[in-house]
């Protein structure tokens, strides 16, 4: 899946939470969350796992399915 679509999915999952809230929960900067959501960067595997747990979804669902 291309990074832009992953970014859109991450932004959608974040909903009304702030990038800062998500960043604190997964241990990255708010700027990194922004880059993931804009499709400028793909998170490292350990951050993918933390994001999946935070959102209650599988890594497969977020990063590898349409």
MOFENBEL-V939018 format. One record per pair of residues at least 6 apart in sequence whose C-alpha atoms are under 8 Angstrom apart, sorted by the first residue. I is the first residue (numbers start at 1). J is the second residue. D is the distance in Angstrom with one decimal. If there is no record, write none. Layout:
BEGIN
I:J:D + I:J:D
END
This chain:
BEGIN
1:63:7.1 + 1:64:6.0 + 1:65:6.9 + 1:66:7.0 + 3:36:7.9 + 3:39:4.6 + 3:40:7.2 + 3:41:7.2 + 3:42:6.7 + 4:37:7.6 + 4:38:6.3 + 4:39:4.2 + 4:40:7.6 + 5:39:7.3 + 5:66:7.9 + 6:36:7.8 + 6:37:7.3 + 6:39:6.8 + 6:62:6.8 + 6:63:5.9 + 7:36:5.4 + 7:37:3.7 + 7:38:5.3 + 7:39:4.8 + 8:37:6.0 + 8:38:7.2 + 8:39:7.8 + 9:37:7.8 + 9:62:6.8 + 10:36:7.5 + 10:37:5.8 + 10:62:7.3 + 11:37:5.5 + 13:55:6.8 + 14:22:7.5 + 14:55:7.8 + 19:30:5.3 + 19:33:6.1 + 19:34:7.0 + 20:29:7.4 + 20:30:5.0 + 22:30:7.7 + 22:33:7.6 + 23:29:5.4 + 23:30:5.2 + 23:32:7.8 + 23:33:6.4 + 25:54:7.3 + 26:47:6.7 + 26:50:5.6 + 26:51:6.4 + 26:54:7.5 + 27:47:8.0 + 32:41:7.9 + 35:41:5.6 + 36:42:5.8 + 36:43:6.8 + 48:59:6.3 + 48:63:8.0 + 49:59:6.2 + 52:58:5.4 + 52:59:5.4 + 52:62:7.1
END
